[in-house]
Amino acid sequence: MKKRIFSLFLALVMALCLVPSANTYAAKRTKKAALKAYYAYLKSGKPQTYRDKKYNKFTLMDLDNDKIPELVAQYKDREGTFVDYYVILAYDGSTVQTLDVSEGVAGAGGFRGNLSYMPKKGLIYNLTWSSGTGSQYNTLYSLKNGKFTTKVKMVNERDMKTYKLNYTWNGKKTTEKKQNAKFNKLYNTKKAKTFDKLKYISRKKMLSKLK
């Protein structure tokens, strides 16, 4: 009986040894591993715009203050839309995660957008609106452990019959006052910084920096 109990105990210990701990996974997500992953991503020719052109400006920054940098890619389209496109790259410990966002004024001004972030908070705010109707389609993204999630979607859509704006928060109807109050608790626009003010370098220089 004692021999059987000892065998079961030994089997349990061995099984536990085979289960990777949280620290083992966390150890994979390092600055060195992230830079290596970004290097491989750029060497593959990514990211590319919708017109199959390579992003040509890059910068490294720590959006969420976890000592593992994110890579921001920028492409200023001055041939078609006149919009500035961005791809934000983050490393989750195994793969490169991406977030596509844009800002600027398109063509005749129908689309307008603004892109900002809260330093060290891992929050990215993409505000877009139509100059024709005044409707807004705004999204607050969150970055944690190298993964992007949509924290809040706010839609302020113009009813063209009544010309009134209808407000929603993550798909649920609300009022402008309530929407602003909830948003201001999550994101301080006065302390936010814009991505267009960052200092960018060429793809070639970034590849050299990532080595």
Secondary structure, DSSP 4 states (H G I P E B T S, - for coil): -HHHHHHHHHHHHHHHHHSPPHHHHHHHS-HHHHHHHHHHHHHTT--B-TTS-B--EEEEE-TTSSS--EEEEEEE--SSS-EEEEEEEEE-SSSEEEEEEEEEE-TTTSEEEEEEEETTTTEEEEEEEETTT--EEEEEEEEETTEEEEEEEEEEEE-TTT-PEEEEETTEEE-HHHHHHHHHHH--TTT-EEGGGS--EEHHHHHHHH-
